[in-house]
Amino acid sequence: MKSIVSSITESTERVLLAVIVAVLVFFGALNPTVLSVGHFVSISRSAIIVGFLALGVLIVLLQGGIDVSFTAVAVASMYITVTLFQSLESDPGIVVLILASVLVGVAFGLVNAFLIVGLRIPTLLATLGMLSLVRGCLLFFVGTKRIRNELPQSMKDLSRATVGEVTLENGGVIGIHVTIFALLAACVAVWAFLKWSVLGRTIIAIGSNREAAVRIGLPVKPAETFVYAAVGGLAGGAGLLSAALIREADPFSLVGDELTVIAAVVLGGASITGGRGSVLGTVLGVALITIVGGSLILIGVPAKFQTLIVGSFLLLGVALPAWRESRKSRLRGEPRVYRTAS
């Protein structure tokens, strides 16, 4: 029994799978609807935007940095793109709209890169400043003006693009949204990039030991610049998809989701100090948080309680790897080292 528990706890992915199964069994006992196909299809739609944002957070955490401005970048990129084509009275198609929003997001990411890589401002301070600046500009120049009926028709069409149909218990019909396949494709692309590309391996090497990466001649600054541009690009695309899914360009639609996304990535095994993390773990982290959030609603738990759950998951995601490393050190007979701030 002890060896079984040990083999499970050695892998973050196995731990998450075990927790997901336990959560489903628990909530399924309270409300059988949790285990219905319709419920899984419904929560998969909720996981799409969180999943895209989580991929960007994974990349920046692997590099050893942090970005808390991605939700503001997502909303700003989306709103700028929709407003631009609305003023041009043009609907170039959903692909062009997404690409335009991605490019705007990349521009924001490059500003972050200039602050962090060029001016060497600490990542948390730089991105926190960007978060406040972008949201302040949205509040000052846009206010709470939402764009609904004036959305490009291609965005409205995307909101209704589903594959297959599942009948819910209340008689409603829901289908698997096509963007879930785009998310799966993005996950595969990020996995392949991190595993097989030179740039991807460089990013992981920087997160593991930046000083060593500099000494062996790796292109550290270009790689770091790419990371923040990539986070911005993924956020821009996610922002446009978010507006399409809810059929509304809301300048504050993703406010407060930073904690949820970061918690999902950390829960998936990504280290906040860099160098460790996986796409599979991130996907499982997103799945767990989405399942818990959707299940709490079904059993009648207030939405405010979800913040407590997310915070608990974030602490668990940080504590579990620390406990595992401490356990390995004790087994190797290494002395315990206490680190204090210098």
Helices and strands as residue ranges (DSSP letters): H 2-9, H 12-30, G 32-35, H 37-62, H 70-87, H 94-113, I 114-118, H 123-141, H 153-159, E 162-167, E 173-177, H 179-196, H 198-208, H 210-215, H 220-246, H 258-267, H 279-298, H 305-332
